[in-house]
């Protein structure tokens, strides 16, 4: 059984996908980018600003199911310019978590006019 998660505080989907799904005790988010939830416009010209907006969007999706960043167990990160932007991205990203950090895969990807895209797997403890 799966349940769709929606939040007006996070950017709306721009294609045929859900913002997030609840399956049992797990929450899976779609890849989120730095889109403003009200305007759909890209927020920020650098990876730091875009990472902050992306994390705010993901935080809103998690909150729609009563979760926060400490409930995230896995992250997948796509960076348009992996070598150039990794350090700046990582500084922003780690500011949203406490240790132990979620497991993470970070790859370079050809993104559509954005510098960062992130998706999460989170777990809701009983």
N, C-alpha and C positions, 0 to 999 in steps of 0.2 A: 504494500500500500504506500503510495506517495502523495504528499500534500504540497501544493505550490505555495511558495512564499512571495509576497509582494510588499514593497515599501515605496511610498511616494517620496521618502527622504533619500532614496538612492536613485540613480539614473534608471530610466525605463529601458527595457529591452529594445534594441533597434533591429531585431530579426525574430525568427521563429524559435524563441527559447524563453525559459522562465528565469527570473532573477535568482531564484533558489528553490530547492526541493528538500522536503523533510522525508526521510526514509528511516523508519524506526527511530533510533536515538541519534541519527546522523543528519547533518545539514550539509548539502552540497550547493555551492554557489556557482553561477555562471562566471565566466571571465568578465571582470568589471574593469572599466577604464576611467579616465579622468573627465567624465561628462557631468556637467551641472544638472542636478535633478529637475530643475524648473525649466531651463532653457535648452538642454541637450547639447550645449556648446562645450567645446574642450576647455578645461580650466588649466591655465599655466602654460608657460613656454619652455620650462625646463623639467627634468625628470623629478626633482624634489617636489615642486608644486603639483605636478601630475600624480605623483605617488600619494601625497596627502589627500587629494580629491578622490583618488581610487580607494584609499583606505576608508575614507568617510562613507563612500557608497557601499562598500562591503560591510562596514559597521552597521549601516541602516538595515541591510538584509539580515544580518545576524540578529539584530535587535527585534526584528519582526517575529522571531521565534524565542525571544527572551534570552538570547545568547550574547556574548561579548567576545573580544579578541582572545581572552584567556581560554575560551572553549575551542579555539582553532587547533587542529592537530596536524594539518597538512596544508601547504600552500604551493601553488605552481605560479611562477612569475615569468612573464615574457617581457624582455626589454628590446626596444628597437635597436639600441646601440649598447650592446652588452659590455664591451670593454670600456667604453667612454663613460657610461652612466652607472656602472655597478656600485661604486663607492657611495655616490650621492643617494642613489636609491636605497641602499642598505641602511644608511644613517636614519633616513625617515622611517623605513619599514620597522626597524627594531624598536623605535620609540613607541610603537603601538602595543608591544608585547612585554611580558615579564618572563623570566627564565623559569622553566625550560622553554625555549622557543619552539614553535612548531617545526616539524620537518619541512624541508623546502627543496624544490627543484627550480633553478633559475636558468633560463635559456635565452639566447638571442633569437628574435623572430621578426619577420616582416609584418609590421602592424599597419593598420589603416589610419594614418595621420595622427597617431598618438605615440607616446614614448614608452608606456607601461600598461600592461594588462595583468591582472591577478585573479586567481580563483582559490577558494578555500574548501576544505572539508572540516567540519566542526562536529563535536560530539556533545550532546546534552546528557550530563550525568543525572542519575536518578535522585 
